[in-house]
């Protein structure tokens, strides 16, 4: 099964939760799986989208309950716990042991989420300065994955550069109609 990573801003405005759900529903209905992190914002929107839990793998930077050691103020503990309780796969401490600093665990977890993708990344930016989202996109490009982005609440022309190339309208329809594709002057790869 091909797998897409989903990433995005921890502070993604709730107005964009439905967009995240629609995009993820499209991916799953096309027979693909999703891998996602454990943060508030875009990650929590994926986990709360009502997708079949067998198609969604969550990589958490914190430990399993009952205390969820290592969680922080931007951890979507309730969403991750609900996913696990429903039978969904959660990889606990995906960013490394609790002996590592939180910043390191979060960065490592992002690397693990992108490393688990086999087909591409869809990323939801809430601002051009979203460092975690930019990291995810750069990592995906470096792996040769297709990267699709949404500018959530700001002009798409302000999407951050993630290397050599440029953001171009994806030309896709439906839930992906307003997405942008990172082009490195090569032929655009199909999402599906």
NORLIN-V474072 format. One record per residue. N is the residue number from 1. RES is the residue in three letters. OMEGA is omega as a letter, one per 40 degrees, with the letter a starting at -180 (none if undefined). D_FIRST is the distance of its C-alpha to the first C-alpha in Angstrom with 2 decimals. Layout:
BEGIN
n={N	N}
res={RES	RES}
omega={OMEGA	OMEGA}
d_first={D_FIRST	D_FIRST}
END
This chain:
BEGIN
n={1	2	3	4	5	6	7	8	9	10	11	12	13	14	15	16	17	18	19	20	21	22	23	24	25	26	27	28	29	30	31	32	33	34	35	36	37	38	39	40	41	42	43	44	45	46	47	48	49	50	51	52	53	54	55	56	57	58	59	60	61	62	63	64	65	66	67	68	69	70	71	72	73	74	75	76	77	78	79	80	81	82	83	84	85	86	87	88	89	90	91	92	93	94	95	96	97	98	99	100	101	102	103	104	105	106	107	108	109	110	111	112	113	114	115	116	117	118	119	120	121	122	123	124	125	126	127	128	129	130	131	132	133	134	135	136	137	138	139	140	141	142	143	144	145	146	147	148	149	150	151	152	153	154	155	156	157	158	159	160	161	162	163	164	165	166	167	168	169	170	171	172	173	174	175	176	177	178	179	180	181	182	183	184	185	186	187	188	189	190	191	192}
res={UNK	UNK	UNK	UNK	UNK	UNK	UNK	UNK	UNK	UNK	UNK	UNK	UNK	UNK	UNK	UNK	UNK	UNK	UNK	UNK	UNK	UNK	UNK	UNK	UNK	UNK	UNK	UNK	UNK	UNK	UNK	UNK	UNK	UNK	UNK	UNK	UNK	UNK	UNK	UNK	UNK	UNK	UNK	UNK	UNK	UNK	UNK	UNK	UNK	UNK	UNK	UNK	UNK	UNK	UNK	UNK	UNK	UNK	UNK	UNK	UNK	UNK	UNK	UNK	UNK	UNK	UNK	UNK	UNK	UNK	UNK	UNK	UNK	UNK	UNK	UNK	UNK	UNK	UNK	UNK	UNK	UNK	UNK	UNK	UNK	UNK	UNK	UNK	UNK	UNK	UNK	UNK	UNK	UNK	UNK	UNK	UNK	UNK	UNK	UNK	UNK	UNK	UNK	UNK	UNK	UNK	UNK	UNK	UNK	UNK	UNK	UNK	UNK	UNK	UNK	UNK	UNK	UNK	UNK	UNK	UNK	UNK	UNK	UNK	UNK	UNK	UNK	UNK	UNK	UNK	UNK	UNK	UNK	UNK	UNK	UNK	UNK	UNK	UNK	UNK	UNK	UNK	UNK	UNK	UNK	UNK	UNK	UNK	UNK	UNK	UNK	UNK	UNK	UNK	UNK	UNK	UNK	UNK	UNK	UNK	UNK	UNK	UNK	UNK	UNK	UNK	UNK	UNK	UNK	UNK	UNK	UNK	UNK	UNK	UNK	UNK	UNK	UNK	UNK	UNK	UNK	UNK	UNK	UNK	UNK	UNK	UNK	UNK	UNK	UNK	UNK	UNK}
omega={i	a	i	i	i	i	i	a	i	a	a	a	a	i	a	i	i	i	i	a	a	a	a	i	i	i	a	a	i	i	a	i	a	i	a	i	a	a	i	i	a	i	i	i	i	a	i	a	i	i	i	a	i	a	a	i	a	i	a	i	i	a	a	a	e	a	a	i	i	i	i	a	i	i	i	a	a	a	i	i	i	i	i	a	i	i	i	i	i	i	a	a	a	i	a	a	i	i	i	i	a	a	i	i	i	i	i	i	i	i	i	i	i	i	a	a	i	a	a	i	i	a	a	i	i	i	i	a	a	a	a	i	i	i	i	a	i	i	i	i	a	i	a	i	i	i	i	a	i	i	a	i	i	a	a	i	i	i	a	i	a	i	i	a	a	i	i	i	a	a	i	a	i	a	a	a	a	a	i	a	i	a	i	a	i	i	i	i	i	i	a	none}
d_first={0.00	3.80	6.33	9.91	12.95	15.74	19.26	22.73	26.27	27.47	30.29	28.38	30.84	30.05	30.57	27.13	25.26	24.80	23.36	20.72	19.91	19.84	17.54	15.02	15.48	14.82	11.49	10.43	12.29	10.46	7.30	5.82	6.61	9.92	11.94	15.68	19.06	21.95	24.64	26.59	26.09	22.68	20.80	22.86	22.29	18.50	19.23	21.90	20.13	19.69	15.90	14.36	14.53	11.59	9.39	11.74	12.54	16.08	17.83	21.53	24.43	26.65	27.14	26.51	29.33	31.97	33.17	30.03	31.92	31.13	30.23	32.22	33.40	30.20	27.89	26.32	27.25	27.55	24.16	22.42	24.62	23.89	20.10	20.75	23.35	21.06	18.74	16.25	15.23	17.72	18.36	22.10	24.11	21.13	23.79	26.08	28.98	31.48	34.00	32.39	33.65	31.63	31.24	29.78	27.35	26.16	25.77	23.94	21.60	20.90	20.23	17.78	15.90	15.77	15.05	11.80	10.45	8.64	9.63	12.66	15.01	16.91	20.19	23.06	26.42	29.44	31.79	32.08	32.95	29.75	29.43	26.24	24.42	25.96	24.94	21.26	21.56	23.53	21.14	18.22	20.62	21.74	18.26	18.13	15.56	16.40	18.35	19.38	22.22	24.39	28.03	28.79	32.56	33.79	34.15	31.11	33.50	33.73	30.06	30.42	30.10	27.32	28.58	29.75	28.84	29.09	27.43	27.54	26.82	23.30	24.77	21.95	23.00	22.50	21.33	20.83	24.36	25.94	23.35	24.24	22.40	23.48	24.98	26.26	28.20	25.36	23.69	21.36	17.71	16.02	14.00	11.70}
END
